[in-house]
Amino acid sequence: MGNVSAYNINAALARSPEGIAFGKVAQRVKAADFTDGGGTSGTLTMNQQIPAKSFVLGTFVNVIEAFDDDTSAALKVGKTSGEDEFSDGTSIDVSSAGVAGDSPEDPLEFLASAQSVYLQLTSDSDFTDVAAGDGEMIVEVWYLTADRSDLTRGYPDRNRKG
């Protein structure tokens, strides 16, 4: 039957006539990774971008170690700094360990160009307390993409002759 894996299935979808595939940008984030804004919030730009020609599906957060060094910790995930377009116009509570997620504010919004993902973590008083803590999470933003370049690199395209 051959090697059946998520990557192989996704690559086959990308090379199919439909030409669309699932993808995600993901990053393990620790409290100290955020830049302290000098008030109640810290910011971080994720290392990867959502590729051009994509539709955003939603955000998934796995809080491994709670961001509990202050009374509260709320995460915004957006396409501009300090905004929350990828977390449904709200914040995701990361003050306790566990998983959380949200749909985007504009479900299946089309991104014509590559898009950075911005995180803003807000505490109730002083972000310095949060930044000094042991909080750790994995943030994932899932999307459908018609940009097949990453998924088909090095693989023949069955739909193209020559």
PASE-278524 format. One record per residue: residue in three letters; x, y, z of N, C-alpha, C, O in turn. Coordinates in steps of 0.2 Angstrom, whole numbers, plus 5000, padded with zeros to 4 digits. Layout:
<atoms>
[atom "ALA", [X, Y, Z], [X, Y, Z], [X, Y, Z], [X, Y, Z]]
...
</atoms>
This chain:
<atoms>
[atom "MET", [5004, 4994, 5000], [5000, 5000, 5000], [5004, 5006, 5000], [5002, 5012, 4999]]
[atom "GLY", [5011, 5006, 5001], [5015, 5012, 5001], [5015, 5015, 5008], [5011, 5013, 5012]]
[atom "ASN", [5018, 5021, 5008], [5019, 5025, 5014], [5013, 5030, 5015], [5013, 5034, 5011]]
[atom "VAL", [5009, 5028, 5019], [5003, 5033, 5021], [5005, 5037, 5027], [5005, 5035, 5032]]
[atom "SER", [5006, 5043, 5026], [5007, 5048, 5031], [5004, 5054, 5030], [5001, 5056, 5024]]
[atom "ALA", [5003, 5059, 5035], [5000, 5065, 5034], [5003, 5069, 5028], [5000, 5072, 5024]]
[atom "TYR", [5010, 5069, 5028], [5013, 5073, 5023], [5012, 5070, 5016], [5011, 5074, 5012]]
[atom "ASN", [5012, 5064, 5015], [5011, 5061, 5009], [5003, 5062, 5006], [5002, 5064, 5001]]
[atom "ILE", [4999, 5062, 5011], [4992, 5064, 5009], [4991, 5071, 5007], [4988, 5073, 5002]]
[atom "ASN", [4994, 5075, 5011], [4994, 5082, 5010], [4998, 5084, 5003], [4995, 5088, 5000]]
[atom "ALA", [5003, 5081, 5002], [5007, 5082, 4996], [5003, 5080, 4990], [5003, 5083, 4985]]
[atom "ALA", [4999, 5074, 4991], [4995, 5072, 4985], [4989, 5077, 4984], [4987, 5078, 4978]]
[atom "LEU", [4986, 5080, 4989], [4981, 5085, 4989], [4984, 5091, 4985], [4980, 5094, 4981]]
[atom "ALA", [4990, 5093, 4987], [4992, 5099, 4984], [4994, 5098, 4977], [4993, 5103, 4973]]
[atom "ARG", [4996, 5092, 4974], [4997, 5091, 4967], [4991, 5089, 4964], [4991, 5088, 4957]]
[atom "SER", [4985, 5088, 4967], [4979, 5086, 4964], [4976, 5092, 4960], [4978, 5097, 4960]]
[atom "PRO", [4971, 5090, 4956], [4968, 5096, 4952], [4965, 5101, 4956], [4965, 5107, 4955]]
[atom "GLU", [4963, 5099, 4963], [4960, 5104, 4967], [4966, 5109, 4969], [4965, 5115, 4971]]
[atom "GLY", [4972, 5106, 4970], [4978, 5110, 4972], [4977, 5114, 4978], [4979, 5120, 4979]]
[atom "ILE", [4975, 5111, 4983], [4974, 5114, 4990], [4977, 5109, 4995], [4976, 5103, 4995]]
[atom "ALA", [4980, 5112, 5001], [4982, 5108, 5006], [4982, 5111, 5013], [4981, 5117, 5013]]
[atom "PHE", [4982, 5107, 5018], [4982, 5110, 5025], [4989, 5112, 5027], [4994, 5109, 5024]]
[atom "GLY", [4989, 5117, 5031], [4996, 5119, 5033], [4995, 5122, 5040], [4989, 5124, 5042]]
[atom "LYS", [5001, 5123, 5043], [5000, 5127, 5049], [5007, 5131, 5051], [5012, 5128, 5048]]
[atom "VAL", [5007, 5136, 5054], [5013, 5139, 5057], [5012, 5137, 5064], [5007, 5138, 5067]]
[atom "ALA", [5018, 5135, 5067], [5018, 5133, 5074], [5025, 5135, 5077], [5030, 5135, 5074]]
[atom "GLN", [5024, 5137, 5083], [5030, 5139, 5087], [5029, 5137, 5095], [5024, 5138, 5097]]
[atom "ARG", [5035, 5134, 5098], [5035, 5134, 5105], [5037, 5140, 5108], [5042, 5143, 5106]]
[atom "VAL", [5033, 5143, 5112], [5034, 5150, 5115], [5035, 5149, 5123], [5031, 5146, 5126]]
[atom "LYS", [5040, 5153, 5125], [5041, 5153, 5132], [5040, 5160, 5134], [5040, 5165, 5130]]
[atom "ALA", [5038, 5161, 5141], [5037, 5168, 5143], [5042, 5173, 5142], [5041, 5179, 5140]]
[atom "ALA", [5049, 5171, 5142], [5054, 5175, 5141], [5055, 5177, 5134], [5059, 5182, 5132]]
[atom "ASP", [5052, 5174, 5129], [5052, 5175, 5122], [5049, 5182, 5120], [5050, 5185, 5115]]
[atom "PHE", [5044, 5184, 5124], [5040, 5190, 5123], [5044, 5196, 5124], [5048, 5196, 5129]]
[atom "THR", [5043, 5201, 5121], [5046, 5208, 5122], [5041, 5212, 5127], [5036, 5213, 5125]]
[atom "ASP", [5044, 5214, 5132], [5040, 5217, 5137], [5039, 5224, 5135], [5043, 5228, 5133]]
[atom "GLY", [5032, 5226, 5134], [5030, 5233, 5132], [5031, 5238, 5137], [5029, 5244, 5135]]
[atom "GLY", [5033, 5236, 5143], [5033, 5241, 5148], [5027, 5242, 5152], [5027, 5247, 5156]]
[atom "GLY", [5022, 5239, 5150], [5015, 5239, 5154], [5013, 5233, 5156], [5016, 5229, 5159]]
[atom "THR", [5007, 5231, 5154], [5004, 5225, 5155], [5005, 5219, 5150], [5002, 5214, 5151]]
[atom "SER", [5008, 5221, 5144], [5008, 5217, 5138], [5015, 5215, 5136], [5019, 5220, 5137]]
[atom "GLY", [5016, 5210, 5133], [5022, 5208, 5129], [5020, 5205, 5122], [5014, 5203, 5121]]
[atom "THR", [5024, 5206, 5118], [5023, 5205, 5111], [5028, 5200, 5108], [5034, 5200, 5110]]
[atom "LEU", [5026, 5196, 5103], [5031, 5192, 5099], [5028, 5191, 5092], [5022, 5190, 5091]]
[atom "THR", [5033, 5191, 5087], [5031, 5189, 5080], [5033, 5182, 5079], [5039, 5181, 5080]]
[atom "MET", [5029, 5178, 5077], [5031, 5171, 5076], [5036, 5170, 5070], [5036, 5174, 5066]]
[atom "ASN", [5040, 5165, 5070], [5045, 5164, 5066], [5043, 5163, 5059], [5046, 5165, 5054]]
[atom "GLN", [5038, 5159, 5058], [5035, 5157, 5051], [5029, 5162, 5049], [5026, 5165, 5053]]
[atom "GLN", [5028, 5162, 5043], [5023, 5166, 5040], [5017, 5161, 5037], [5019, 5156, 5035]]
[atom "ILE", [5011, 5163, 5037], [5006, 5160, 5033], [5007, 5161, 5026], [5008, 5167, 5024]]
[atom "PRO", [5008, 5156, 5021], [5009, 5158, 5014], [5004, 5162, 5011], [4998, 5162, 5013]]
[atom "ALA", [5006, 5165, 5005], [5001, 5168, 5001], [4996, 5163, 4998], [4997, 5157, 4998]]
[atom "LYS", [4990, 5166, 4996], [4985, 5161, 4994], [4982, 5156, 4999], [4981, 5150, 4997]]
[atom "SER", [4981, 5159, 5005], [4979, 5154, 5010], [4972, 5157, 5013], [4971, 5163, 5013]]
[atom "PHE", [4969, 5152, 5016], [4962, 5153, 5020], [4964, 5151, 5027], [4965, 5145, 5028]]
[atom "VAL", [4963, 5156, 5032], [4964, 5154, 5039], [4958, 5150, 5042], [4953, 5152, 5041]]
[atom "LEU", [4960, 5144, 5045], [4955, 5140, 5048], [4954, 5141, 5056], [4949, 5141, 5058]]
[atom "GLY", [4960, 5143, 5059], [4959, 5144, 5066], [4966, 5144, 5070], [4971, 5142, 5067]]
[atom "THR", [4965, 5145, 5076], [4971, 5145, 5081], [4970, 5139, 5086], [4965, 5138, 5089]]
[atom "PHE", [4976, 5136, 5088], [4976, 5130, 5093], [4982, 5132, 5097], [4987, 5133, 5095]]
[atom "VAL", [4980, 5132, 5104], [4986, 5133, 5109], [4986, 5128, 5114], [4981, 5126, 5117]]
[atom "ASN", [4992, 5125, 5115], [4993, 5120, 5120], [4997, 5123, 5125], [5003, 5124, 5124]]
[atom "VAL", [4994, 5124, 5131], [4998, 5127, 5136], [5001, 5122, 5140], [4998, 5118, 5144]]
[atom "ILE", [5008, 5121, 5140], [5012, 5116, 5143], [5013, 5118, 5150], [5012, 5114, 5155]]
[atom "GLU", [5015, 5124, 5151], [5016, 5126, 5158], [5012, 5133, 5158], [5014, 5138, 5154]]
[atom "ALA", [5008, 5133, 5163], [5004, 5139, 5164], [5007, 5146, 5164], [5013, 5146, 5168]]
[atom "PHE", [5005, 5151, 5161], [5007, 5158, 5162], [5004, 5161, 5168], [4999, 5165, 5168]]
[atom "ASP", [5006, 5158, 5174], [5002, 5160, 5180], [5006, 5164, 5185], [5005, 5164, 5191]]
[atom "ASP", [5011, 5168, 5183], [5015, 5172, 5187], [5012, 5179, 5189], [5015, 5183, 5192]]
[atom "ASP", [5006, 5180, 5186], [5002, 5186, 5188], [4995, 5183, 5188], [4994, 5177, 5187]]
[atom "THR", [4990, 5187, 5190], [4983, 5185, 5191], [4980, 5182, 5185], [4976, 5177, 5185]]
[atom "SER", [4982, 5185, 5179], [4979, 5182, 5173], [4984, 5183, 5167], [4989, 5187, 5168]]
[atom "ALA", [4982, 5179, 5162], [4986, 5179, 5156], [4982, 5178, 5150], [4979, 5172, 5150]]
[atom "ALA", [4981, 5183, 5145], [4977, 5182, 5140], [4981, 5183, 5133], [4985, 5188, 5133]]
[atom "LEU", [4980, 5178, 5129], [4984, 5178, 5122], [4979, 5181, 5116], [4974, 5178, 5115]]
[atom "LYS", [4982, 5186, 5113], [4979, 5188, 5107], [4983, 5185, 5101], [4989, 5185, 5101]]
[atom "VAL", [4980, 5183, 5096], [4984, 5180, 5090], [4981, 5184, 5084], [4975, 5183, 5082]]
[atom "GLY", [4985, 5188, 5080], [4983, 5192, 5075], [4987, 5193, 5069], [4993, 5190, 5069]]
[atom "LYS", [4985, 5196, 5064], [4989, 5198, 5058], [4992, 5204, 5059], [4996, 5206, 5054]]
[atom "THR", [4990, 5208, 5064], [4994, 5214, 5065], [4995, 5215, 5073], [4992, 5211, 5077]]
[atom "SER", [5001, 5218, 5074], [5003, 5218, 5081], [4997, 5221, 5086], [4995, 5226, 5085]]
[atom "GLY", [4996, 5217, 5091], [4991, 5219, 5096], [4984, 5217, 5094], [4979, 5219, 5098]]
[atom "GLU", [4983, 5214, 5089], [4976, 5213, 5087], [4975, 5205, 5087], [4979, 5202, 5089]]
[atom "ASP", [4968, 5203, 5086], [4966, 5197, 5088], [4962, 5193, 5082], [4957, 5190, 5083]]
[atom "GLU", [4964, 5195, 5076], [4960, 5192, 5070], [4960, 5185, 5069], [4955, 5182, 5067]]
[atom "PHE", [4965, 5182, 5072], [4966, 5174, 5071], [4963, 5171, 5078], [4963, 5165, 5078]]
[atom "SER", [4961, 5175, 5083], [4958, 5172, 5089], [4951, 5175, 5090], [4949, 5176, 5095]]
[atom "ASP", [4947, 5175, 5084], [4940, 5177, 5084], [4938, 5184, 5088], [4933, 5184, 5091]]
[atom "GLY", [4943, 5188, 5088], [4942, 5195, 5091], [4942, 5195, 5098], [4939, 5199, 5102]]
[atom "THR", [4944, 5189, 5101], [4945, 5188, 5108], [4952, 5186, 5110], [4956, 5185, 5106]]
[atom "SER", [4953, 5185, 5117], [4959, 5183, 5119], [4958, 5175, 5122], [4953, 5173, 5123]]
[atom "ILE", [4963, 5172, 5121], [4963, 5165, 5124], [4967, 5165, 5131], [4972, 5167, 5131]]
[atom "ASP", [4963, 5162, 5135], [4966, 5161, 5142], [4972, 5156, 5142], [4971, 5150, 5141]]
[atom "VAL", [4978, 5159, 5144], [4983, 5154, 5145], [4986, 5154, 5152], [4992, 5152, 5153]]
[atom "SER", [4982, 5156, 5157], [4984, 5156, 5164], [4984, 5149, 5167], [4986, 5148, 5173]]
[atom "SER", [4981, 5144, 5164], [4982, 5137, 5166], [4984, 5132, 5161], [4982, 5134, 5155]]
[atom "ALA", [4987, 5127, 5162], [4989, 5122, 5157], [4983, 5119, 5154], [4977, 5118, 5157]]
[atom "GLY", [4983, 5117, 5148], [4978, 5114, 5144], [4978, 5116, 5137], [4982, 5120, 5135]]
[atom "VAL", [4973, 5114, 5134], [4972, 5116, 5126], [4966, 5121, 5126], [4961, 5120, 5129]]
[atom "ALA", [4967, 5125, 5121], [4962, 5130, 5119], [4962, 5132, 5112], [4968, 5130, 5109]]
[atom "GLY", [4957, 5134, 5109], [4958, 5136, 5102], [4952, 5141, 5100], [4947, 5142, 5104]]
[atom "ASP", [4952, 5143, 5094], [4947, 5148, 5092], [4947, 5148, 5085], [4952, 5148, 5081]]
[atom "SER", [4941, 5150, 5082], [4941, 5151, 5075], [4943, 5158, 5073], [4944, 5162, 5078]]
[atom "PRO", [4945, 5160, 5067], [4947, 5167, 5066], [4941, 5172, 5066], [4935, 5169, 5066]]
[atom "GLU", [4942, 5178, 5067], [4937, 5183, 5067], [4933, 5183, 5060], [4927, 5184, 5060]]
[atom "ASP", [4936, 5182, 5055], [4933, 5182, 5048], [4935, 5175, 5045], [4940, 5174, 5042]]
[atom "PRO", [4930, 5170, 5047], [4932, 5163, 5045], [4933, 5162, 5038], [4930, 5165, 5033]]
[atom "LEU", [4939, 5158, 5036], [4941, 5157, 5030], [4943, 5163, 5026], [4942, 5164, 5020]]
[atom "GLU", [4945, 5168, 5029], [4948, 5174, 5026], [4954, 5173, 5021], [4958, 5169, 5023]]
[atom "PHE", [4953, 5176, 5015], [4958, 5174, 5010], [4964, 5179, 5011], [4963, 5185, 5012]]
[atom "LEU", [4970, 5176, 5012], [4976, 5180, 5012], [4980, 5180, 5006], [4983, 5175, 5004]]
[atom "ALA", [4980, 5185, 5002], [4983, 5186, 4995], [4990, 5186, 4996], [4994, 5183, 4991]]
[atom "SER", [4993, 5188, 5001], [5001, 5188, 5002], [5003, 5185, 5008], [4998, 5184, 5013]]
[atom "ALA", [5009, 5183, 5009], [5011, 5180, 5015], [5010, 5184, 5021], [5010, 5191, 5020]]
[atom "GLN", [5008, 5181, 5026], [5006, 5185, 5032], [5010, 5183, 5039], [5010, 5177, 5040]]
[atom "SER", [5013, 5188, 5042], [5016, 5186, 5048], [5010, 5185, 5054], [5004, 5187, 5053]]
[atom "VAL", [5012, 5182, 5059], [5007, 5180, 5064], [5010, 5184, 5071], [5016, 5182, 5073]]
[atom "TYR", [5006, 5188, 5074], [5008, 5192, 5080], [5005, 5189, 5086], [4999, 5188, 5086]]
[atom "LEU", [5008, 5189, 5091], [5006, 5187, 5098], [5006, 5192, 5103], [5011, 5196, 5103]]
[atom "GLN", [5001, 5193, 5106], [5001, 5198, 5112], [4999, 5195, 5118], [4993, 5192, 5118]]
[atom "LEU", [5003, 5194, 5123], [5001, 5191, 5130], [5000, 5197, 5135], [5004, 5201, 5136]]
[atom "THR", [4994, 5197, 5138], [4992, 5203, 5142], [4991, 5200, 5149], [4987, 5195, 5150]]
[atom "SER", [4994, 5203, 5154], [4993, 5201, 5161], [4988, 5207, 5164], [4987, 5211, 5161]]
[atom "ASP", [4987, 5206, 5171], [4982, 5211, 5174], [4986, 5217, 5177], [4983, 5222, 5178]]
[atom "SER", [4992, 5216, 5178], [4996, 5221, 5181], [5002, 5223, 5178], [5003, 5228, 5174]]
[atom "ASP", [5008, 5219, 5179], [5014, 5221, 5176], [5017, 5215, 5172], [5018, 5209, 5175]]
[atom "PHE", [5018, 5216, 5166], [5021, 5210, 5162], [5027, 5207, 5164], [5029, 5201, 5162]]
[atom "THR", [5031, 5211, 5168], [5038, 5209, 5170], [5037, 5202, 5174], [5041, 5198, 5174]]
[atom "ASP", [5031, 5202, 5178], [5030, 5196, 5182], [5029, 5190, 5177], [5032, 5184, 5179]]
[atom "VAL", [5025, 5191, 5172], [5024, 5185, 5167], [5031, 5183, 5164], [5032, 5177, 5163]]
[atom "ALA", [5034, 5188, 5161], [5041, 5187, 5158], [5046, 5183, 5162], [5050, 5179, 5159]]
[atom "ALA", [5046, 5184, 5168], [5050, 5181, 5173], [5048, 5174, 5175], [5052, 5170, 5178]]
[atom "GLY", [5042, 5172, 5173], [5039, 5165, 5174], [5041, 5160, 5170], [5046, 5161, 5165]]
[atom "ASP", [5038, 5154, 5171], [5040, 5148, 5168], [5035, 5146, 5162], [5035, 5140, 5160]]
[atom "GLY", [5030, 5150, 5161], [5025, 5149, 5156], [5028, 5146, 5149], [5033, 5149, 5147]]
[atom "GLU", [5025, 5141, 5146], [5027, 5139, 5140], [5021, 5136, 5136], [5016, 5133, 5139]]
[atom "MET", [5020, 5137, 5130], [5015, 5135, 5126], [5017, 5134, 5118], [5022, 5136, 5116]]
[atom "ILE", [5013, 5130, 5115], [5014, 5129, 5108], [5008, 5132, 5104], [5002, 5131, 5106]]
[atom "VAL", [5009, 5137, 5100], [5004, 5141, 5096], [5004, 5138, 5089], [5009, 5138, 5086]]
[atom "GLU", [4998, 5136, 5087], [4997, 5134, 5080], [4992, 5138, 5076], [4987, 5139, 5079]]
[atom "VAL", [4993, 5141, 5070], [4988, 5144, 5066], [4987, 5139, 5060], [4992, 5139, 5056]]
[atom "TRP", [4981, 5136, 5059], [4980, 5132, 5054], [4977, 5135, 5048], [4973, 5140, 5049]]
[atom "TYR", [4978, 5133, 5042], [4976, 5136, 5036], [4975, 5131, 5030], [4978, 5126, 5030]]
[atom "LEU", [4971, 5133, 5025], [4971, 5129, 5019], [4975, 5134, 5014], [4974, 5140, 5014]]
[atom "THR", [4979, 5131, 5010], [4983, 5135, 5005], [4983, 5132, 4998], [4982, 5126, 4997]]
[atom "ALA", [4983, 5137, 4993], [4983, 5135, 4986], [4990, 5136, 4984], [4992, 5135, 4978]]
[atom "ASP", [4995, 5139, 4988], [5002, 5140, 4987], [5005, 5133, 4988], [5007, 5131, 4993]]
[atom "ARG", [5006, 5129, 4982], [5009, 5123, 4983], [5017, 5122, 4983], [5019, 5117, 4983]]
[atom "SER", [5020, 5128, 4983], [5027, 5128, 4982], [5031, 5124, 4988], [5035, 5120, 4986]]
[atom "ASP", [5029, 5125, 4994], [5032, 5122, 4999], [5031, 5114, 4999], [5035, 5110, 5001]]
[atom "LEU", [5025, 5112, 4998], [5022, 5105, 4998], [5025, 5101, 4992], [5025, 5095, 4993]]
[atom "THR", [5026, 5104, 4987], [5028, 5100, 4981], [5036, 5101, 4979], [5038, 5098, 4974]]
[atom "ARG", [5039, 5105, 4983], [5046, 5105, 4982], [5050, 5099, 4982], [5049, 5095, 4986]]
[atom "GLY", [5053, 5097, 4976], [5057, 5091, 4976], [5053, 5085, 4974], [5055, 5079, 4973]]
[atom "TYR", [5046, 5086, 4973], [5042, 5080, 4971], [5039, 5082, 4964], [5037, 5088, 4962]]
[atom "PRO", [5038, 5077, 4959], [5035, 5078, 4953], [5028, 5080, 4953], [5024, 5078, 4958]]
[atom "ASP", [5026, 5085, 4949], [5019, 5087, 4949], [5015, 5082, 4944], [5017, 5083, 4938]]
[atom "ARG", [5011, 5078, 4946], [5007, 5073, 4941], [5003, 5077, 4936], [5001, 5074, 4931]]
[atom "ASN", [5001, 5083, 4937], [4997, 5087, 4933], [5001, 5091, 4928], [4997, 5094, 4923]]
[atom "ARG", [5007, 5091, 4928], [5011, 5095, 4923], [5015, 5091, 4919], [5018, 5086, 4921]]
[atom "LYS", [5014, 5092, 4912], [5018, 5088, 4907], [5025, 5091, 4907], [5026, 5097, 4907]]
[atom "GLY", [5030, 5086, 4906], [5037, 5088, 4904], [5041, 5088, 4910], [5047, 5090, 4910]]
</atoms>
